Every structure is written in C-alpha cells, then in structure tokens.
Amino acid sequence: MSKETKTKTYSSSSLHLPPQYSYCVSFDDVKEAAERIRGVAHRTPVMTCRSLMASGQHDDGKNYFFKIEAMQKTGSFKFRGALNAVKAQLEIDGSERDGKDGTTLSTMSVVTHSSGNHAQALALASKLASNSSTVVAATIVMPNTAPIVKKNAVQDFGAEIVIVENTNDARKEEAERIVSSTGAVFIHPSENPKVIAGQGTVCLEFVEQVRELLNGEGDLDAVIIPVGGGGLASGNSITLRGMLGDKVKIILAEPEQLDDAKRSFTEGKLLKHSPDNKLDSVADGLRTTLGPNTWPIVRDFVDDIITVSEEEILVATKMVWERLKVVIEPSAGVGVAVAQSLEFNTKYKKSSGINNVGIILCGGNVDILKIASTMKDIGL
C-alpha cells in the first residue's frame, strides 16, 4: 500500500495510529515513555524569534517555534530515549527479582557504542535511574578519536569506557563481546524501540506548548526534524500523526553530505551512505544511517526530506547563536537551514496554509571554537 493511502487512514483528531500497520513503536508507547521520564528529563522550552527567520530572503511571514532540546540534560534529546530505555529495563529486571529476593541490592548492566550524545545520555540515565535496590552500571564503547571532553563527561557520569578503533565494525564487535561475556543489555542509539519512544516525547510536549502559546487557537502546520539514525525522526513522526493526523506536514532535514535518508525516501528502499561518501559534514551528529526499525516509520509517515549544503548549515547555526541566543550544534542548525531554504518555502507556503512551523533544535554539544573557526574560513 502506498504512503499516500496510509496517511489518509487517520483523522486529524485521532489519538492513535491505525492498528492495521505494525511498527516497533506505537503512540501509546510514547505516552508511556512520557510518564516514565517525567520529573527527571527536562520539559525543554519553546522559543520564538521572528527576526531570525525574517532575515532570510525566502521568508513569507510564517510563524516559527523552536523546541530547544539543546537545553535537555546532557545537551541533547538523546537523554529522553536513554532514560526511557534504562527505566523500562529496570521494570523488567525488578519484576524478575521480586520473585526471588527483592531485598538484595543488585546490579543491572547496560552497554552501547557511541562517540557522542548517546554515550553521555546513557551514562547519566544509568546514574539517575539507579535506586535503592538496583545499581545500573553502564559501559560505553567509544572510538579512540572521540573528543576528550566527551570521554570526560561519560566518566563523570559514572560509566565505564572501553576504547576501540574508529570503525563501525570495531564498535559493534566490542559491544557484542561485552554483552556475551557479562549479560549486559545492549541499548542501541537509535534502533531500540524504547529509545525511539522516548525521543517521541519531544513533540508530545511541543504540540502542547505551541497550543498554549497560540491560546488554543492554532496548531503546528509543519514540523522540521533533523535526521541521522532516525530515532528522533521516527519517534516524533509517530507522535505527530497520533496527535495531529494528516493536517501536519512532517519534513526531515538532512545535510547534502549525509543524504542516506533522502536517497532511501526517494528510492523507496533502505539505503546506506554511498561507498565513496567520506561523511565529511559539520553536522557530525547526523552521520548515522536509518535502520530496520526507524526506516519503515520514516517511509510511511514523513511527507518530505530536504537536504542543505554545509554553508547553509553554518549560516543557520551562526544566526541561531546571534539571534535566538542559544548555543546549538550544527546538527541542530540543519533544521533551521531547511526552514530558510528556497525549496521549503516554495513547497510549503503560508498562502497554502502552512503558517505555524516547528523546528526541533536537537542538541547543543558543540566545540564552539572549532565551528567558529570553520565559519570564519568561509567568510561568515
């Protein structure tokens, strides 16, 4: 069945996705995740800044709302998914333990491979999810090229680091070895269903916050979401379809240099990066590709994927720093670059009903001096 037919099956007021289609995550899973992480994860702010978008040459007067996930714990949305996954696993382990000896302090081990935001998120989530009966011990497999500042953060949160060569195979093999030898639970950065559901809580808040800002007299007409591994994109596509049905346009934002999602969407099948792609983008947080759990959701619920150049990403990032006064990483600037692009403003005009646009600023973990130097090099 085509994507066009599938999206027509829900009503605008539907609170649930169509039961005839099966995905690894449902809207109910997202709502459960919201309850599970409530009081620990931040309810991040939503900001507006008319001057930021009005300065663009293609602006037609739309309203823009920015969901500031750069202000989430550990500096990105990744904390939501990591916390939900860890706490959900604790519920399972706790049930098993209650049948034996619920009074004994025990250890639950989790492991992942990551060089950045998910590494820090899982480390802190494990620390904060530990309770009087269970200590959550996290092991993070990191490449030898990972920045020292990120390694230090992971260690400060109490996780153990295992260093490997900077290849995907090395990371995967070491994580599998740890799982096999210790019985640890592997929590994938973007493919784990509990991680995806946790990421979906971003738009659960976003939709409600925009309604409050509009005094109940409007909704988001379009939402722009950066895409890498697809955890954020797929989780929030589930949420947006569940809350707003077909009336919201879901647009994913991707660097031209890391265009696996765009190519997959165009071809209608899951593709990886081209073999000759050097993955050389300032938006390094979006290097990961879609996988078997995230791809079907992106394929069936997303309306469009728009790519932008490295210069457009840097221009947008700098403008957010200067106008919105929020330090974001270039991966978050990708969404703003799409909103400023000719392609977006040609396809999604205010005159055609796209008035209120949401942009998820996914993270703020950035080497400011390095990116500022890159900006200077291109004359910004």
C-alpha positions as CSV (number, residue, x, y, z in Angstrom):
1,M,0.0,0.0,0.0
2,S,1.4,3.4,-0.9
3,K,2.3,6.1,1.6
4,E,-0.5,8.3,0.2
5,T,-3.1,5.7,1.1
6,K,-1.7,5.1,4.5
7,T,-1.7,8.7,5.6
8,K,-5.3,9.0,4.6
9,T,-6.4,6.4,7.1
10,Y,-6.2,8.7,10.2
11,S,-8.4,11.6,11.1
12,S,-7.0,14.9,12.2
13,S,-8.2,14.3,15.8
14,S,-7.0,10.7,16.1
15,L,-5.0,9.9,19.2
16,H,-3.9,6.5,17.9
17,L,-2.1,5.3,14.8
18,P,-4.0,2.9,12.5
19,P,-4.0,-0.6,14.0
20,Q,-3.6,-2.4,10.7
21,Y,0.0,-1.2,10.4
22,S,2.7,-2.6,12.7
23,Y,5.8,-0.7,13.7
24,C,8.2,-1.1,16.6
25,V,6.7,1.8,18.5
26,S,3.1,3.0,19.0
27,F,1.7,6.3,20.2
28,D,0.8,4.5,23.4
29,D,4.5,3.6,23.9
30,V,5.4,7.3,23.6
31,K,2.8,8.3,26.2
32,E,4.1,5.6,28.5
33,A,7.6,6.9,27.9
34,A,6.5,10.4,28.9
35,E,5.2,9.1,32.2
36,R,8.4,7.1,32.8
37,I,10.8,10.0,32.3
38,R,8.6,12.7,33.9
39,G,10.3,14.6,36.7
40,V,13.8,13.5,35.5
41,A,14.1,14.7,31.9
42,H,13.6,18.4,31.4
43,R,10.5,19.8,29.8
44,T,12.5,21.9,27.4
45,P,11.4,25.4,26.4
46,V,9.8,26.6,23.2
47,M,11.0,29.9,21.9
48,T,10.1,32.2,19.1
49,C,12.3,34.7,17.2
50,R,10.8,36.5,14.3
51,S,14.0,38.3,13.3
52,L,15.8,35.0,12.9
53,M,13.6,33.9,10.0
54,A,12.6,37.3,8.7
55,S,16.3,37.9,7.7
56,G,16.0,35.1,5.2
57,Q,15.5,36.0,1.5
58,H,12.7,33.4,1.1
59,D,10.6,34.3,4.2
60,D,6.9,34.8,3.6
61,G,5.8,35.6,7.1
62,K,5.3,32.2,8.7
63,N,5.4,31.8,12.4
64,Y,8.3,29.7,13.7
65,F,8.6,27.9,17.0
66,F,11.9,26.4,18.3
67,K,11.9,23.4,20.6
68,I,15.2,23.8,22.5
69,E,16.5,20.3,23.1
70,A,20.0,21.8,23.5
71,M,18.7,22.6,27.0
72,Q,17.9,19.0,27.8
73,K,20.1,17.1,30.3
74,T,23.5,16.1,28.6
75,G,22.7,18.7,26.0
76,S,20.5,16.8,23.6
77,F,17.2,14.9,23.1
78,K,19.2,11.7,23.4
79,F,18.7,11.8,27.2
80,R,14.9,11.1,26.8
81,G,15.4,7.9,24.9
82,A,18.3,6.6,27.0
83,L,16.3,7.3,30.2
84,N,13.2,5.6,29.0
85,A,15.1,2.5,27.8
86,V,17.0,2.2,31.1
87,K,13.9,2.7,33.3
88,A,11.8,0.3,31.2
89,Q,14.6,-2.4,31.5
90,L,14.6,-1.8,35.3
91,E,10.9,-2.5,35.4
92,I,11.5,-5.9,33.7
93,D,14.5,-6.7,35.9
94,G,12.7,-5.6,39.0
95,S,9.8,-7.9,38.3
96,E,12.1,-10.9,37.9
97,R,14.0,-10.0,41.1
98,D,10.8,-9.6,43.1
99,G,10.1,-13.3,42.5
100,K,13.4,-14.2,44.1
101,D,14.9,-11.7,46.6
102,G,13.7,-8.2,46.3
103,T,15.7,-7.1,49.3
104,T,19.2,-7.6,47.8
105,L,21.0,-4.8,46.2
106,S,21.7,-5.9,42.7
107,T,23.4,-4.5,39.5
108,M,21.8,-4.2,36.1
109,S,24.4,-3.7,33.3
110,V,23.7,-1.8,30.1
111,V,26.1,-1.3,27.2
112,T,26.1,0.8,24.0
113,H,28.6,2.1,21.4
114,S,28.7,5.8,20.8
115,S,31.2,8.6,20.4
116,G,28.9,11.5,21.4
117,N,25.5,12.4,22.6
118,H,24.1,8.9,23.2
119,A,27.2,8.0,25.2
120,Q,26.7,10.8,27.6
121,A,22.9,10.3,27.7
122,L,23.1,6.6,28.6
123,A,25.8,7.3,31.2
124,L,23.7,9.9,33.0
125,A,20.4,8.0,32.6
126,S,22.0,4.9,34.2
127,K,23.2,7.0,37.1
128,L,19.9,8.7,37.7
129,A,17.8,5.6,37.2
130,S,19.7,3.6,39.9
131,N,17.6,3.2,43.0
132,S,17.7,1.6,46.5
133,S,17.5,-1.9,45.1
134,T,19.4,-1.8,41.8
135,V,22.5,0.0,40.6
136,V,22.6,0.5,36.8
137,A,26.1,0.1,35.5
138,A,26.8,1.5,32.1
139,T,29.6,0.6,29.7
140,I,30.2,2.7,26.7
141,V,32.3,1.6,23.7
142,M,33.9,4.7,22.3
143,P,36.3,5.1,19.3
144,N,39.8,6.3,20.0
145,T,39.0,9.5,18.1
146,A,36.2,10.6,20.5
147,P,36.9,14.1,21.9
148,I,38.4,14.1,25.3
149,V,35.6,16.4,26.6
150,K,33.0,13.7,25.7
151,K,35.1,11.0,27.3
152,N,35.4,13.1,30.5
153,A,31.7,13.7,30.6
154,V,30.9,10.0,30.3
155,Q,33.4,9.2,33.1
156,D,32.0,11.9,35.3
157,F,28.5,10.4,35.0
158,G,30.0,7.1,36.3
159,A,30.1,5.0,33.2
160,E,33.0,2.7,32.2
161,I,34.6,3.4,28.8
162,V,36.1,0.9,26.5
163,I,38.2,2.4,23.7
164,V,38.3,0.7,20.3
165,E,39.5,1.6,16.8
166,N,37.4,4.2,14.9
167,T,35.4,1.8,12.8
168,N,31.7,0.7,13.0
169,D,32.8,-3.0,13.0
170,A,35.1,-2.5,15.9
171,R,32.4,-0.7,18.0
172,K,29.8,-3.4,17.2
173,E,32.1,-6.3,17.8
174,E,33.3,-5.0,21.2
175,A,29.7,-4.2,22.3
176,E,28.7,-7.8,21.3
177,R,31.6,-9.2,23.2
178,I,30.6,-7.3,26.4
179,V,27.0,-8.5,26.1
180,S,28.1,-12.1,25.5
181,S,30.6,-12.1,28.4
182,T,28.6,-10.1,31.0
183,G,25.0,-10.5,30.1
184,A,24.6,-6.7,29.8
185,V,21.6,-5.3,27.9
186,F,22.5,-3.6,24.7
187,I,20.8,-0.2,24.1
188,H,21.2,0.9,20.5
189,P,21.4,4.7,20.0
190,S,18.5,4.8,17.5
191,E,17.1,1.4,16.8
192,N,16.0,0.4,20.3
193,P,12.2,0.7,20.5
194,K,12.2,2.2,24.0
195,V,14.8,4.8,22.8
196,I,12.6,5.7,19.8
197,A,9.5,6.1,22.1
198,G,11.5,8.3,24.5
199,Q,12.6,10.6,21.7
200,G,8.9,10.8,20.6
201,T,8.2,12.7,23.8
202,V,9.8,15.8,22.3
203,C,6.7,16.6,20.1
204,L,4.3,15.4,22.8
205,E,5.5,18.5,24.7
206,F,6.0,20.6,21.6
207,V,2.4,20.4,20.3
208,E,1.0,21.2,23.8
209,Q,3.4,24.1,24.3
210,V,2.6,25.7,20.9
211,R,-1.1,25.3,21.6
212,E,-0.6,27.2,24.8
213,L,1.4,30.0,23.0
214,L,-1.4,30.3,20.5
215,N,-4.0,30.4,23.3
216,G,-5.7,27.2,21.9
217,E,-6.4,28.9,18.6
218,G,-3.9,27.0,16.4
219,D,-1.7,24.0,15.9
220,L,1.6,23.3,14.2
221,D,1.1,23.1,10.5
222,A,4.6,21.7,9.8
223,V,7.5,20.3,11.9
224,I,11.1,20.2,10.7
225,I,13.2,17.4,12.3
226,P,16.9,16.7,11.8
227,V,17.6,13.1,10.8
228,G,20.6,10.8,11.2
229,G,19.9,7.4,12.7
230,G,16.2,8.3,12.7
231,G,15.3,7.8,16.4
232,L,14.2,11.4,16.8
233,A,12.5,11.5,13.4
234,S,10.6,8.2,13.7
235,G,9.6,8.7,17.3
236,N,8.2,12.1,16.7
237,S,6.5,11.1,13.4
238,I,4.6,8.6,15.5
239,T,3.7,11.4,18.0
240,L,2.7,14.0,15.4
241,R,0.5,11.6,13.4
242,G,-1.1,10.4,16.7
243,M,-1.8,14.0,17.9
244,L,-2.4,15.9,14.6
245,G,-3.2,13.3,12.0
246,D,-2.7,14.3,8.4
247,K,-3.0,18.1,8.9
248,V,0.6,18.4,10.0
249,K,3.5,18.2,7.4
250,I,6.5,16.3,8.7
251,I,9.7,17.4,7.0
252,L,13.1,15.8,7.8
253,A,16.3,17.9,7.5
254,E,19.5,16.3,6.3
255,P,22.9,17.6,5.2
256,E,23.7,17.1,1.5
257,Q,26.9,15.3,2.6
258,L,25.0,12.7,4.6
259,D,22.0,12.0,2.4
260,D,21.1,8.4,3.1
261,A,17.6,9.2,4.3
262,K,16.8,11.4,1.3
263,R,18.1,8.7,-1.1
264,S,16.2,6.0,0.8
265,F,13.0,8.1,0.7
266,T,13.3,8.8,-3.0
267,E,14.1,5.2,-3.9
268,G,11.5,3.7,-1.6
269,K,14.0,1.3,0.0
270,L,16.5,1.4,2.8
271,L,19.9,2.6,1.6
272,K,23.2,3.3,3.4
273,H,25.7,6.0,2.7
274,S,27.3,5.7,-0.7
275,P,30.6,3.8,-0.5
276,D,32.6,6.8,-1.5
277,N,31.0,9.1,1.0
278,K,33.6,10.5,3.3
279,L,30.9,11.6,5.9
280,D,32.6,15.0,6.0
281,S,30.0,17.3,7.4
282,V,29.9,19.8,10.2
283,A,26.7,18.1,11.3
284,D,28.6,15.2,12.7
285,G,25.7,14.1,14.9
286,L,23.8,13.1,11.8
287,R,26.3,10.6,10.3
288,T,24.4,7.5,11.5
289,T,22.1,6.0,8.9
290,L,18.4,4.8,9.2
291,G,17.9,1.2,10.3
292,P,15.2,-1.5,10.0
293,N,13.2,-0.1,12.9
294,T,13.3,3.6,12.1
295,W,13.1,3.3,8.3
296,P,9.5,2.0,8.0
297,I,8.2,4.8,10.1
298,V,10.1,7.4,8.1
299,R,8.9,5.8,4.9
300,D,5.2,5.8,5.8
301,F,4.7,8.9,7.9
302,V,7.1,11.5,6.7
303,D,6.0,14.0,4.0
304,D,9.3,15.2,2.7
305,I,13.1,15.2,3.3
306,I,15.1,18.3,2.3
307,T,18.9,18.5,2.2
308,V,21.0,21.5,2.7
309,S,24.6,22.5,2.0
310,E,27.5,22.8,4.5
311,E,27.5,26.6,4.1
312,E,23.7,26.8,4.6
313,I,24.1,24.8,7.8
314,L,26.8,27.1,9.2
315,V,24.9,30.2,8.3
316,A,21.8,29.0,10.1
317,T,23.8,27.8,13.1
318,K,25.5,31.2,13.4
319,M,22.2,33.0,13.1
320,V,20.7,31.0,15.9
321,W,23.7,31.8,18.1
322,E,23.3,35.5,17.3
323,R,19.5,36.0,17.1
324,L,18.0,33.3,19.4
325,K,20.9,33.5,21.9
326,V,21.0,29.7,22.1
327,V,24.2,27.7,21.6
328,I,23.3,24.8,19.2
329,E,25.4,22.3,17.4
330,P,25.4,22.3,13.5
331,S,23.3,19.2,13.6
332,A,20.5,21.3,15.0
333,G,21.3,24.1,12.6
334,V,20.3,21.8,9.7
335,G,16.6,22.2,10.6
336,V,16.9,26.0,10.6
337,A,18.8,25.9,7.3
338,V,15.9,23.8,5.7
339,A,13.3,26.4,7.0
340,Q,15.3,29.1,5.4
341,S,15.8,27.3,2.1
342,L,14.1,28.1,-1.2
343,E,12.9,24.5,-1.6
344,F,11.0,24.6,1.7
345,N,9.5,28.0,1.1
346,T,8.4,27.1,-2.4
347,K,6.7,23.8,-1.4
348,Y,5.3,25.0,1.9
349,K,3.8,28.5,1.6
350,K,1.9,30.5,4.1
351,S,-0.7,31.1,1.5
352,S,-1.3,27.4,1.2
353,G,-2.0,27.0,4.9
354,I,1.5,26.4,6.3
355,N,1.6,29.2,8.9
356,N,2.9,27.7,12.1
357,V,6.2,25.8,11.7
358,G,8.0,24.0,14.5
359,I,11.8,23.3,14.4
360,I,13.5,20.9,16.8
361,L,16.9,22.2,17.8
362,C,18.1,18.7,18.7
363,G,21.4,19.4,20.6
364,G,24.0,21.9,21.8
365,N,27.1,19.8,22.3
366,V,29.5,21.8,20.1
367,D,33.1,22.7,20.0
368,I,32.4,26.4,19.7
369,L,35.9,27.5,18.8
370,K,36.3,24.8,16.1
371,I,33.0,25.7,14.5
372,A,33.6,29.4,14.8
373,S,36.9,28.9,13.0
374,T,35.2,27.0,10.2
375,M,32.6,29.8,9.9
376,K,35.5,32.3,9.7
377,D,37.2,30.2,7.0
378,I,34.1,30.6,4.7
379,G,33.7,34.3,5.4
380,L,30.8,34.3,7.9
